[in-house]
Amino acid sequence: MEKLLVMWYCSTRGGVQGWGFQEVLFSGYAPDGGMFMPETLPTLTPDTLRSWRSLSYPQLVISVCSVFIPTEVIPLADLEDLVNTALSGFSVPGAVSLAKLKQGLNVLELFHGKTMAFKDLAMTCTVHFLNYFLHKDSLRAIVVVGTSGDTGGSAIQSAKGLSGLDLVVVYPRGRITPVQEKQMTTCLEDNIHVFAADGSSDDVDVPIRRLFSDQELVKRHRLMSLNSVNWSRVMVQLAHFIYAYLHVSGLEEAEIAAPLPVLEIIVPTGGAGNIAAGCIVKQMGIPLCLVAMTNANDIVPRTVKSGDFSMATNVTQTLAPAIDIQDPYNMERVFWLLSGRDGGLVKRMMEEFQNLHRHTLPKALHKQLSQALTSGAVGDQEIVETMQRCWKENQYLLCPHTAVAVWHHYHCSPTAGVNRCCLATASPSKFQAAVQKAGLTLDLPEKVLALDKKQTRYVALDRSENWEKDWEGRLKQCIQAIGSARQHGLSYYEHE
Ligand SMILES: *Cc1c(COP(=O)(O)O)cnc(C)c1O
């Protein structure tokens, strides 16, 4: 790999350049409203890839992170400690595992963390990076997270009890599964503040965006985001794609002199953080075919097929609720990469999209996108059928999100000679209703059963005429209360 001497970050909207990893980690959106990306991407050579083949998943995460975090910012020994500690609490050795099933179906299980969703992997690493810097500089931060279900639980499990930060989580009440809800509301630690909002997960993002646009509030309380807006999460997720490539593409059997084999990776897609990571890995020289699959909330497939980047009027509730999303905000990173890093263009596009909730992609960009990605959408019926078929053929239970990806495998044949890998983003234990709908049964793990007996604590955000403003006000009040309590060395927690 060519060694980059410096690693700077810039905004996808062209207004910010030359930021370091630490500043980027502590920011949500860039000050110009864009998202952070590395100014340059190193190329991974075939030799580097071959030398990475023997690495465990945690070792691979360390190698990938060390490309994007200069050693002056986190020395390698510290980085190793942080990642190894973060990934130590997983229920399988090496944190991930690969299931090789019938009909050429490879499933990379990324759900062996505390909340049984793939988000645990990148979240826990990111929270450990954060805590490292806070501790080093004796500072505190307030993390604000909007969640479509899995992010909140993951953030809470990664951050609870940490002395350097408070976490404010807002989730769409009744739109997530009971297990997801309890993973959040049963956390009674004083640095965790949970809000249950009467709206969709996109509604939840509205007041949060408004909070982050208040630069004075952001600075004073060191507000930060842990949504996949945060570069650090996307960075750790690069490892999912590289790991899949190293173990499923057939790299090992390929002749040294032959061109690198191609791997097709199918990704259940919601906020598009994972697929953005895939696009970055592809630009780093790994030959991937990427497939972004969604449920009935099909804005990504429509954009890929016809350039129609427009939200439907409502979010459709499906059996795969973690991807019930109409605003796939990480597509901004993909647009930026594919437009040749044209910050001016991305700024115009995204501002129009944010104002009108629709945008037609420029012809050239649409062409790039349709070459870079394949995309499709499936309904609840297809999700159920896929779960049934996979069970019948393999006695292997899929979560409904993973089923969205596996549907593509069962119905669209890959290019001859190309291997395929589906990313499994959650454990079926979190999505019991979908399992029941499919007429299947599952044995619930002890930690899921235990949730029912626990005490809960959260604050409701009710729907009002002026909900956008009201919710923003309520959250701001909480943030200010936390800030002043901490100033006096006290803790503060929200209650009704
Ligand atoms: C978050 C999530 C996704 C979507 O990931 P994105 O990176 O937002 O596209 C898919 N499946 C599950 C189970 C999730 O929790």
The ligand as an SDF file (V2000), in Angstrom:
LIG
                    3D

 15 15  0  0  0  0  0  0  0  0999 V2000
  -28.8970   -0.0450   10.5710 C   0  0  0  0  0  0  0  0  0  0  0  0
  -29.2940   -1.3290    9.9980 C   0  0  0  0  0  0  0  0  0  0  0  0
  -29.2750   -1.5410    8.6120 C   0  0  0  0  0  0  0  0  0  0  0  0
  -28.9510   -0.4400    7.6340 C   0  0  0  0  0  0  0  0  0  0  0  0
  -27.6230   -0.0220    7.6410 O   0  0  0  0  0  0  0  0  0  0  0  0
  -27.2470    1.3450    6.8850 P   0  0  0  0  0  0  0  0  0  0  0  0
  -25.7870    1.4240    7.0430 O   0  0  0  0  0  0  0  0  0  0  0  0
  -27.9660    2.4270    7.6250 O   0  0  0  0  0  0  0  0  0  0  0  0
  -27.7260    1.2220    5.4990 O   0  0  0  0  0  0  0  0  0  0  0  0
  -29.5850   -2.7870    8.1340 C   0  0  0  0  0  0  0  0  0  0  0  0
  -29.9620   -3.7780    8.9650 N   0  0  0  0  0  0  0  0  0  0  0  0
  -30.0020   -3.6170   10.3050 C   0  0  0  0  0  0  0  0  0  0  0  0
  -30.4380   -4.7570   11.1510 C   0  0  0  0  0  0  0  0  0  0  0  0
  -29.6790   -2.4000   10.8630 C   0  0  0  0  0  0  0  0  0  0  0  0
  -29.7210   -2.2350   12.1950 O   0  0  0  0  0  0  0  0  0  0  0  0
  1  2  1  0
  2  3  1  0
  2 14  2  0
  3  4  1  0
  3 10  2  0
  4  5  1  0
  5  6  1  0
  6  7  2  0
  6  8  1  0
  6  9  1  0
 10 11  1  0
 11 12  2  0
 12 13  1  0
 12 14  1  0
 14 15  1  0
M  END
$$$$
